[in-house]
Amino acid sequence: MSSVSATATATGDDDIIFDLLTLIRVYRSGRVERFEPTEFLPPSFDQTTGVDSKDITINPSTDLAARLYLPSSTTKMDRKLPVIIFYHGGGFCIHRAASAHYHNYLNHLTAKAKILAVSIDYRLAPEHPIPTAYDDSWEALRWVAQLQHSEPWLSKFGDLDKIILAGDSAGANIVHNLGMRLGKEGKKVEGMVLMNPFFWGKERIGWEGEEREGVTLKAEVADGLWPFLCPESIAGNDDPMLNPWAEGAMSLAGLGCGRVLVTVGEMDLLLDRARVYTEKVKESGWGGVIELVVAEGENHGFFLSYPGNKQAEAFMERFVCYCNN
């Protein structure tokens, strides 16, 4: 996420009413333009990692889809693989499961951790305002978790008793909300991985109100994003879906998983939110284990710099260990 500006100049249908640092522009007419920072890649066999991928449709009526990743060594293994359900970031309004940086990252994660990954292609705002992303993500989780699965990779290779939810930024926010819904329904998954989770609120905390050089995500961006993409939210930036400790939010003791791994860059605007979230979960009486990993000197989305970035490589090793514990 970058910079949001809401402009209402004259009255023309082509007036820009929402601009996310030229990554997405929304016009008064309803027209939406996206300028993806990376290309979309098709599913394929990746020669570098030895991982195969394919696209499947979960719900034809809504075009809800996913991309599956499977290591080529799977047929030689004597056990089924942990299943990672991944939810991409992008402020709920940009990026897809096919975006090159996510596709490449999941190829590497799948190969190193020996997992079966399922990357969810949920529908994007503003064409599909929040809570559509949450509804799609919940439907996808239920689809993956079916005991008698019609998808051959999942039925043959996936250990559906060991499901881990993972995501970054808006995707990490989705993961948290799925965890709360699981707990409310008396269900659990093995664990959750929240990478630079997008939580926010009306009041500034920590250094959110300070000007710091090198910070890619700005406070004014976070201020303006949710109200535009979730226009029916009465609480605005203190909506419990965005601010998990806001007034009226469910107790974090209800998280439906056994363990949580949170990571954030030291230079990420969302650093203090990740810290508070970790402490609030610990204080809630939740019975699981939560760990916070802060990447020194790194910014929002640092982990996508893998391979080649030492902090991203260190977190990849931590992620791999988490998947196989």
Secondary structure, DSSP 8 states (H G I E B T S, - for coil): ---EE----SS-TT-EEEEETTTEEEETTS-EEE--SS-B----EETTTTEEEEEEEEETTTTEEEEEEEEGGGGG-SS-EEEEEEE--STTTS--TTBHHHHHHHHHHHHHHT-EEEEEE---TTTS-TTHHHHHHHHHHHHHT-SS-SSHHHHHHEEEEEEEEEEETHHHHHHHHHHHHHHHTT--EEEEEEES-----SS--TTTTS--TT--S-HHHHHHHHHHH-TT-SSGGG-TTT-TTSTT---GGG-SEEEEEEEEETT-TTHHHHHHHHHHHHHTT--SEEEEEEETT--TTGGGG-SS-HHHHHHHHHHHHHHH-
